[in-house]
Amino acid sequence: MEISGRTKMICLLGSPVAHSMSPAMHNEAFAELGLDYRYLAFDVKEGELAGVMDSFRSMGVRGFNLTMPLKTEAVALCDRLSPAAEIAGSVNTVVLEDDGTATGHTTDGIGFTESARQEGVDFRGQKVTLLGTGGAGIAILVQLALDGAREVAVFERATSRFHDRTARVVAELNERTHCHVTVYDYEDAVMQQQIAESCLLINATNVGMAPHTDACIIQDPSWLTQRAAAPLVVADVIYNPRKTKLLEMAEACGLKSFNGINMLLYQGAAAFELWTGERMPTEKIKAKFFSE
């Protein structure tokens, strides 16, 4: 991959970032399409983002991704926000425009909804049950509402540190979209009922993530088989392990299920298109970096 005097830089900022798959994925896509961009990762800590953005504007950087702990800090530093980023109060992708202004987006939720579509799941006009309101959960919730879900039942611990943020986001979604969102505490009978009414169950918590692979947020397989209409689809944002105990449970019940690995691919693809105006060659990137 040659670097010229016209090569544009795109970055990942956060701390830590050394483990990220993003540089390999994006640089492969640039090479595949013959685009004169390069993607690098930089360790940037909380409080340092404003200065970095000023430097990027001077350097003509096209844009960047953000990971923890910078997604919230970026909101106030952007000149414009996409509807999803504004409602979620989180930015993971910034486009630096030709006039030097910054537009903030969140593509995390798009990553999930696109992976669901690729699995043949159509939640538009349907009810969805979502477990967890951390960063991934909120991003998914916002995108579900914006993309046409009729109703979302959200489960959040009464002691969750995200309670105030969740309440704000839910109020905005109920006001600004046609989706009706309700938040519940984790009560078995309530959860069973909501799942039975849903086309899609999403685990957006870390329950079942390595090394605690024996954990499962669903206590009984019968909770997954009570839907009277078309069978439930089960999704888990976890991809380590690739098949969590929840997904094993769904498979044993004969249900369609999928993990979160392609959420990474499609959130990156959405960012790629925002920066370059080109569609990422997702099938080639998937085969090289996201295959089982």
C-alpha positions, -999 to 999 in steps of 0.1 A, spaced: 0 0 0 18 31 -12 15 64 6 15 95 -15 15 132 -7 -23 132 -12 -30 102 11 -58 110 36 -57 98 72 -86 83 91 -82 72 127 -95 53 156 -92 72 189 -96 58 224 -78 40 252 -69 12 248 -70 7 210 -41 -16 203 -64 -47 201 -88 -32 176 -96 -50 143 -106 -16 127 -72 -7 111 -69 -41 94 -105 -40 82 -105 -5 68 -71 -6 53 -81 -38 35 -112 -21 22 -92 10 10 -68 -13 -9 -96 -33 -24 -113 -2 -38 -80 16 -47 -88 45 -23 -59 68 -12 -67 66 25 -50 50 55 -64 41 88 -44 43 121 -52 38 158 -40 63 184 -43 60 222 -62 92 233 -74 96 268 -104 114 283 -99 151 282 -76 151 252 -101 149 224 -106 186 218 -70 192 212 -67 162 189 -97 174 168 -81 209 164 -50 193 151 -69 170 128 -87 200 112 -53 216 105 -40 184 90 -69 177 67 -78 144 84 -111 132 68 -126 116 99 -122 92 128 -138 65 149 -141 67 187 -142 41 213 -142 43 251 -139 66 269 -145 92 242 -179 85 228 -198 108 252 -171 135 253 -173 139 215 -210 149 216 -203 185 227 -173 188 204 -192 182 172 -209 210 152 -237 187 141 -251 153 152 -270 127 134 -305 119 149 -292 87 164 -261 103 179 -282 131 193 -308 109 209 -282 83 222 -259 111 235 -230 91 220 -207 94 189 -185 67 175 -179 82 140 -169 118 131 -167 132 96 -146 163 93 -162 183 65 -144 204 39 -153 236 58 -137 223 90 -168 215 109 -174 181 125 -205 159 121 -210 132 147 -227 99 140 -232 67 159 -231 36 137 -231 10 165 -269 5 163 -267 4 125 -242 -24 129 -268 -44 147 -298 -37 126 -279 -44 94 -266 -77 107 -302 -85 116 -314 -77 81 -286 -99 67 -299 -127 88 -333 -122 72 -349 -106 103 -375 -79 97 -384 -62 129 -403 -33 112 -438 -30 126 -429 -56 152 -422 -58 189 -386 -65 202 -373 -73 236 -339 -59 245 -319 -69 276 -294 -43 288 -289 -5 285 -252 -1 283 -235 15 253 -244 -13 229 -279 -16 243 -288 21 240 -273 23 204 -294 -7 194 -325 7 210 -322 40 192 -317 24 159 -345 -1 163 -369 28 169 -355 49 140 -357 19 117 -394 12 123 -398 -12 152 -434 -8 166 -425 -15 202 -394 -23 223 -395 -38 258 -363 -28 275 -350 -46 306 -327 -27 330 -316 -34 365 -332 -11 390 -297 -3 403 -283 4 369 -259 33 367 -274 40 333 -309 46 347 -310 84 341 -296 81 306 -321 54 297 -350 74 310 -339 104 289 -334 83 257 -367 65 262 -386 97 266 -371 111 234 -378 80 214 -414 80 226 -418 116 216 -398 117 184 -406 83 168 -435 60 162 -420 33 184 -433 28 219 -406 20 244 -412 7 279 -386 -1 305 -389 -30 329 -369 -44 358 -357 -80 355 -387 -100 368 -391 -135 354 -429 -134 347 -427 -100 330 -398 -110 309 -415 -142 298 -446 -122 287 -426 -96 268 -405 -122 250 -437 -142 241 -450 -110 223 -417 -103 205 -403 -113 171 -367 -107 183 -349 -111 216 -316 -93 219 -291 -98 248 -270 -65 250 -256 -74 284 -222 -90 290 -239 -121 307 -223 -151 290 -191 -134 278 -158 -151 282 -145 -161 307 -180 -165 323 -194 -187 295 -217 -208 317 -239 -178 325 -271 -171 307 -296 -143 312 -325 -165 303 -333 -190 330 -355 -215 312 -356 -225 275 -394 -225 276 -392 -187 277 -380 -188 241 -408 -210 227 -440 -193 239 -445 -170 209 -478 -178 192 -468 -162 158 -437 -169 138 -409 -183 159 -387 -160 180 -353 -150 167 -325 -147 193 -295 -124 190 -266 -119 214 -242 -90 209 -214 -111 225 -190 -127 200 -165 -142 225 -175 -170 226 -191 -171 192 -219 -192 206 -230 -182 241 -251 -203 263 -281 -182 253 -275 -190 216 -270 -227 224 -303 -226 242 -320 -210 211 -304 -235 188 -316 -264 209 -351 -250 207 -348 -249 169 -348 -211 167 -328 -189 144 -300 -170 162 -269 -149 156 -241 -133 175 -225 -99 175 -195 -104 153 -211 -89 122 -223 -59 142 -186 -49 142 -184 -54 104 -215 -33 96 -209 -5 120 -175 -1 103 -191 -3 69 -215 25 77 -186 47 89 -165 38 58 -193 51 36 -197 83 56 -160 91 51 -155 80 15 -189 80 -2 -181 44 -13 -196 11 -1 -173 -11 18 -168 -45 1 -183 -62 31 -184 -98 17 -147 -98 11 -140 -81 45 -163 -106 62 -145 -136 46 -111 -124 56 -117 -110 91 -150 -122 104 -154 -158 93 -158 -185 120 
